[in-house]
């Protein structure tokens, strides 16, 4: 992760996600860094299990994985999106498995 670049006056924080630098703004810079680290970790995990070099595909698969985690950890029981997220998770697993087989 890169350090702050623009200072506190604009509440900017510079982060690195999947080898790309982003300048983000927000009130809680520590939280932004934590989120960026989580996204970076998820993208690297997806990339490690697949053979795709397309960062957009890696990002979409990581986003699906994070969305699935979010719906599973949301308090209050079953949510309308939970079944959808489970279906997306199955699709994600199928895509990753196919990529491993084809090497794409």
Residue frames relative to the residue before (quaternion, step in Angstrom):
aa qw qx qy qz dx dy dz
X 1.0000 0.0000 0.0000 0.0000 0.00 0.00 0.00
X 0.3761 -0.7219 0.5366 0.2224 3.54 -0.94 0.85
X 0.5283 -0.6336 0.4640 0.3228 3.56 -1.21 0.48
X 0.6928 -0.4378 0.3567 0.4485 3.53 -1.34 0.14
X 0.2216 -0.8047 0.5421 0.0974 3.55 -0.98 0.83
X 0.7936 0.3531 -0.1621 0.4682 3.57 0.87 -0.89
X 0.5478 -0.6412 0.3940 0.3654 3.59 1.21 0.02
X 0.6568 -0.5594 0.3677 0.3471 3.52 -1.34 0.29
X 0.5109 0.6697 -0.4292 0.3258 3.61 1.14 -0.43
X 0.7733 0.2931 -0.1627 0.5382 3.58 1.03 -0.72
X 0.3968 -0.7407 0.4520 0.2993 3.59 1.30 0.03
X 0.3466 0.7304 -0.5090 0.2953 3.58 0.99 0.84
X 0.0387 -0.7516 0.6569 0.0459 3.50 -1.22 0.57
X 0.2747 -0.7488 0.5823 0.1577 3.56 -1.00 0.81
X 0.0102 -0.7997 0.5985 -0.0466 3.55 -0.77 1.09
X 0.2819 -0.7272 0.5964 0.1896 3.52 -1.29 0.36
X 0.0016 -0.7814 0.6223 -0.0473 3.54 -0.82 1.09
X 0.8447 -0.1031 0.0240 0.5247 3.54 -0.69 1.17
X 0.7082 -0.5053 0.2213 0.4406 3.51 0.90 1.17
X 0.6040 0.4926 -0.3788 0.4990 3.59 1.18 0.54
X 0.3512 -0.7331 0.5486 0.1955 3.56 -1.02 0.84
X 0.0404 -0.7823 0.6215 -0.0057 3.56 -0.98 0.94
X 0.2276 -0.7354 0.6253 0.1280 3.55 -1.08 0.84
X 0.0127 -0.8285 0.5556 -0.0691 3.55 -0.32 1.29
X 0.2202 -0.7632 0.5888 0.1496 3.54 -1.19 0.49
X 0.2445 0.7460 -0.5940 0.1757 3.51 -1.19 0.62
X 0.6341 -0.5657 0.3855 0.3596 3.53 -1.28 0.32
X 0.7837 0.2685 -0.1291 0.5450 3.59 1.02 -0.78
X 0.2414 -0.8216 0.5028 0.1181 3.55 0.02 1.32
X 0.6190 0.5410 -0.3485 0.4503 3.59 1.03 -0.71
X 0.6496 0.5097 -0.3116 0.4701 3.58 1.00 -0.82
X 0.6298 0.5235 -0.3321 0.4679 3.59 0.99 -0.80
X 0.6433 0.5145 -0.3199 0.4682 3.59 0.98 -0.82
X 0.6435 0.5206 -0.3180 0.4622 3.59 0.98 -0.85
X 0.6615 0.4992 -0.3057 0.4688 3.58 0.92 -0.89
X 0.6490 0.5154 -0.3131 0.4638 3.57 0.95 -0.88
X 0.6483 0.5106 -0.3158 0.4682 3.58 0.98 -0.82
X 0.6487 0.5138 -0.3188 0.4622 3.57 1.00 -0.78
X 0.6534 0.4960 -0.3094 0.4809 3.59 0.95 -0.87
X 0.6399 0.5241 -0.3215 0.4609 3.58 0.95 -0.88
X 0.6704 0.5052 -0.2937 0.4573 3.57 0.89 -0.91
X 0.6639 0.4981 -0.3051 0.4670 3.55 0.96 -0.86
X 0.6470 0.5097 -0.3249 0.4648 3.59 0.97 -0.80
X 0.6623 0.4974 -0.3092 0.4673 3.58 0.97 -0.80
X 0.6295 0.5216 -0.3340 0.4691 3.59 1.06 -0.69
X 0.6437 0.5054 -0.3186 0.4783 3.59 0.97 -0.84
X 0.6691 0.5025 -0.3010 0.4575 3.58 0.89 -0.93
X 0.6474 0.5317 -0.3189 0.4433 3.58 1.03 -0.74
X 0.7123 0.4406 -0.2516 0.4850 3.59 1.12 -0.65
X 0.7259 0.3337 -0.2146 0.5618 3.57 1.25 -0.27
X 0.4150 -0.7080 0.5086 0.2606 3.52 -1.25 0.09
X 0.4139 0.7108 -0.4725 0.3165 3.56 1.20 0.35
X 0.2464 -0.7523 0.5918 0.1518 3.54 -1.11 0.70
X 0.4988 0.6491 -0.4194 0.3924 3.57 1.30 -0.01
X 0.3425 -0.7827 0.4819 0.1944 3.57 -0.33 1.25
X 0.5911 0.5599 -0.3786 0.4402 3.62 1.10 -0.52
X 0.6573 0.4929 -0.3119 0.4771 3.60 0.92 -0.86
X 0.6278 0.5246 -0.3291 0.4715 3.58 1.01 -0.82
X 0.6617 0.5143 -0.3048 0.4525 3.60 0.94 -0.90
X 0.6599 0.4997 -0.3142 0.4648 3.59 0.94 -0.86
X 0.6661 0.4915 -0.3091 0.4682 3.59 0.91 -0.85
X 0.6364 0.5125 -0.3248 0.4763 3.58 1.04 -0.75
X 0.6394 0.5265 -0.3216 0.4588 3.59 1.00 -0.81
X 0.6372 0.5141 -0.3245 0.4738 3.58 0.99 -0.79
X 0.6503 0.5167 -0.3112 0.4619 3.55 0.97 -0.86
X 0.6687 0.4873 -0.2962 0.4772 3.59 0.93 -0.87
X 0.6321 0.5230 -0.3328 0.4649 3.60 1.00 -0.76
X 0.6356 0.5216 -0.3211 0.4699 3.56 1.01 -0.80
X 0.6455 0.5118 -0.3153 0.4712 3.59 0.94 -0.87
X 0.6439 0.5377 -0.3178 0.4419 3.57 0.96 -0.86
X 0.6964 0.4627 -0.2914 0.4648 3.57 0.84 -0.89
X 0.6532 0.5152 -0.3215 0.4523 3.59 1.07 -0.60
X 0.7481 0.4051 -0.2211 0.4768 3.59 1.07 -0.65
X 0.4740 0.6711 -0.4462 0.3548 3.59 1.25 -0.08
X 0.4293 -0.7180 0.4922 0.2407 3.56 -0.82 1.02
X 0.6852 0.5213 -0.3550 0.3643 3.53 -1.25 0.39
X 0.6512 -0.5539 0.3252 0.4043 3.58 1.13 0.40
X 0.8027 -0.2844 0.2223 0.4748 3.52 -1.28 -0.56
X 0.1574 -0.7738 0.6101 0.0653 3.54 -1.01 0.91
X 0.6432 -0.5519 0.3593 0.3907 3.58 -1.10 0.58
X 0.7127 0.4653 -0.2638 0.4538 3.59 1.01 -0.73
X 0.4819 0.7050 -0.4264 0.2982 3.57 1.23 -0.25
X 0.6564 0.4883 -0.3178 0.4794 3.61 0.92 -0.81
X 0.6353 0.5252 -0.3253 0.4635 3.56 0.99 -0.82
X 0.6612 0.5007 -0.3058 0.4676 3.58 0.91 -0.89
X 0.6291 0.5223 -0.3388 0.4654 3.59 1.00 -0.74
X 0.6445 0.5085 -0.3142 0.4767 3.58 0.99 -0.81
X 0.6543 0.5024 -0.3101 0.4726 3.58 0.97 -0.83
X 0.6220 0.5411 -0.3379 0.4541 3.55 1.05 -0.72
X 0.6366 0.5110 -0.3187 0.4817 3.57 1.02 -0.82
X 0.6502 0.5087 -0.3126 0.4699 3.58 0.95 -0.86
X 0.6322 0.5308 -0.3238 0.4622 3.57 1.00 -0.82
X 0.6450 0.5132 -0.3151 0.4705 3.58 0.95 -0.87
X 0.6509 0.5160 -0.3134 0.4603 3.58 0.98 -0.82
X 0.6491 0.5082 -0.3170 0.4689 3.58 0.97 -0.85
X 0.6660 0.4983 -0.3058 0.4633 3.58 0.88 -0.89
X 0.6486 0.5113 -0.3165 0.4667 3.57 0.97 -0.83
X 0.6541 0.5093 -0.3092 0.4660 3.58 0.97 -0.84
X 0.6383 0.5220 -0.3235 0.4642 3.57 1.02 -0.79
X 0.6357 0.5198 -0.3327 0.4636 3.57 1.00 -0.73
X 0.6642 0.5058 -0.2968 0.4636 3.58 1.03 -0.80
X 0.7724 0.3704 -0.1888 0.4802 3.58 0.85 -0.99
X 0.3792 -0.7468 0.4705 0.2777 3.58 1.18 -0.43
X 0.4958 0.6616 -0.4342 0.3576 3.60 1.18 0.43
